[in-house]
Amino acid sequence: MADRTLRFMIISRFEKACKDAGFPKPTLNKTREQWAADGLLESYRIDEIQSAMDYYIRINSNPRWGWFVNNIDRIISAMDEARKDAEFRA
């Protein structure tokens, strides 16, 4: 189980990133969503989560926490494909 502060940090960072990108701040029940953040932290490194979050918020017109948590593997795959494509085209 990940540290409680890390779980809440991931959720707060998502809210702040959405707000900084010009989207309305999502309304999340942090006590409930900490378990989703715990699953992320058990499966991925913190830097992977943060870079996937930045990429997701940058490309999405309506970022949602639930979609991000459930599809982070797809986001990371898309990031890798975009990086490979950029290297190929350079």
C-alpha positions in Angstrom: 0.0 0.0 0.0 1.4 3.4 -1.0 1.9 6.2 1.5 -1.3 8.2 2.3 0.4 11.5 1.4 1.4 10.2 -2.0 -2.1 9.1 -2.8 -3.5 12.5 -1.9 -0.7 14.2 -3.8 -1.6 12.4 -7.0 -5.2 13.5 -6.7 -4.3 17.1 -5.8 -1.9 17.3 -8.7 -4.6 16.1 -11.1 -7.0 18.8 -9.8 -4.3 21.5 -10.0 -3.2 20.4 -13.5 -6.8 20.6 -14.8 -7.2 24.0 -13.3 -3.9 25.3 -14.7 -4.8 24.0 -18.2 -8.0 26.2 -18.1 -10.5 23.5 -17.2 -12.8 23.7 -14.3 -11.3 22.1 -11.2 -12.8 18.5 -10.9 -14.9 17.7 -7.9 -13.4 14.6 -6.5 -14.1 12.8 -3.2 -10.5 12.5 -2.2 -11.2 9.9 0.5 -12.8 7.6 -2.0 -10.5 8.3 -4.9 -7.4 7.6 -2.8 -7.8 3.9 -3.5 -7.7 4.5 -7.2 -4.5 6.6 -6.6 -3.1 3.7 -4.5 -3.7 1.3 -7.5 -1.8 3.7 -9.7 1.1 4.0 -7.3 1.3 0.2 -6.9 1.4 -0.3 -10.7 3.5 2.6 -11.9 6.4 4.8 -10.8 5.4 8.3 -9.6 7.3 10.0 -12.6 5.3 7.8 -15.0 2.1 8.8 -13.4 3.0 12.5 -13.6 4.1 12.4 -17.2 1.0 10.4 -18.2 -1.2 12.9 -16.4 0.5 15.9 -18.1 0.1 14.3 -21.5 -3.5 13.3 -20.9 -4.5 16.8 -19.8 -2.6 18.4 -22.7 -4.3 16.3 -25.4 -7.8 15.9 -23.9 -10.5 18.5 -24.1 -12.4 17.1 -21.1 -10.0 15.4 -18.7 -11.7 13.1 -16.1 -10.1 11.4 -13.2 -11.9 8.1 -13.6 -10.9 7.8 -17.3 -7.3 8.6 -16.4 -7.1 6.0 -13.7 -8.8 3.2 -15.7 -6.8 3.9 -18.9 -3.3 5.0 -17.8 -1.8 2.0 -19.6 -3.3 3.3 -22.9 -2.0 6.8 -22.2 1.5 5.5 -21.6 1.3 3.5 -24.8 0.2 6.5 -26.7 3.0 8.6 -25.2 5.5 6.0 -26.3 4.0 5.9 -29.8 4.1 9.7 -30.1 7.7 9.7 -29.0 8.7 7.0 -31.5 6.8 8.8 -34.2 8.6 12.1 -33.4 12.0 10.4 -33.5 11.1 8.7 -36.8 10.0 12.0 -38.4 13.0 14.0 -37.2 
